[in-house]
Amino acid sequence: MKILYVSGMYPTPKFPQKGIFSHEQVKALRKRGVDIDVVVPYTFYDKEIKDEYWQYEGVTIHYIKYFKIPGTADFHRSGKALFCSLDRKLDLKSYDIYHADAALPVGQAVMYAAKKYNKKYIVHGHGLDVFLDVSYKDKKNCDKIVEESKKVYTNADAFIGVSQKVVDNVTQRLDMGDRTYVAYNGVDVENFHPEAHKNDRIKIISVGNLIPLKGHDYTLRALKVLNEKYPDRFSMKLLGRGYLEQELKALAVELGIDGIVEFEGYIPYSELANEVRKGDIFVLPSYYEALGCVYLEAMASGLPAIGCKDNGIDEIIEDGVDGFLIDIKNVDQIVYSVEKLMDEDVRSNMAKKAREKVEIGYTWDVSAKVVESIYRKLLTA
């Protein structure tokens, strides 16, 4: 069994944290003995990639350039150009299954490859926006993007979602029969683990890009309420970067909590686990999240996590047992949940249950086992 894994969300030398979930899954598949090659496409105008190959944590990553018009005008058909580049650079017929991490452009590219060489292909959905009509809703070619995405899913031999909600977003609009599967992302429980510590204040940790859908502004507003009710009891560390950084910093000043909030910025993935385990409570009220590996990483690190209902994480967190689930954009419920976790015994008990849940069902090996079983099923079909 030989697999070609084509991903536009994968680490690069400049941004080794980019698409780390894809890399972790590849590593876990390789540990299970799966022969898998990684190809990361990039456009001819992308100046970030300097070399054709990069060895990263035992995985050889092959970067392949393809032609695409800058912007989104040809996005709905750019997979065809990518297929041509893959066909020139690789021996596509030597692979048994092509595994793409999105519908466009990589899924479209492997669809063409599968048709030419009579192979199987999988599309792996990592986000809720499976038809891309949220990301491209204001673009003139949005309808074409949606139609091409549908074509890719319809012709796929399997669709994998990182949560049931991702799968549902496809099956609500397409009849996929029995070709859909859920393979939850995982966490490295040896790297992300609890560590005994004592903070002067209850430390809230949040990890995520500084963009609107992560809901950081709601966390800051909740912290203001908590700080007023319980002076000198809380601090917060926000790990991540994004275009809202200055706006969020200004909001912290406006709310009078800038003295107890640290904006840490970009943290290398190799250092993230150490930062997370120093916290007491994890809060990320993201309101458009397919799953969110950071929740699993926090739970593995012994932190009760607070996430939003109607997102992928509500399939994992059991409200009031190993974390809390809140309504989206709801400051009062963030405050309520954190208040419950002020009790050290409650916090400790939830943290223990969260860790146990992740150890049993949400490691990268568990995830890879599911994906490997899908590969084998396709090859015997």
Secondary structure, 3 states (H helix, E strand, C coil): CEEEEECCCCCCCCCCCCCHHHHHHHHHHHHCCCEEEEEEEEECCCCCCCCCEEEECCEEEEEEEECCCCCCCCHHHHHHHHHHHHHHHCCHHHCCEEEECCHHHHHHHHHHHHHHHCCEEEEEECCCCCCCCCCCCCCCCHHHHHHHHHHHHHHCCEEEECCHHHHHHHHCCCCCCCCEEECCCCECCCCCCCCCCCCCCEEEEEECCCCHHHCHHHHHHHHHHHHHHCCCCEEEEEECCCCCHHHHHHHHHHHCCCCCEEEEECCCHHHHHHHHCCCCEEECCCCCCCCCHHHHHHHHCCCCEEEECCCHHHHCCCECCCEEEECCCCHHHHHHHHHHCCCHHHHHHHHHHHHHHHHHHCEHHHHHHHHHHHHHHHHHC
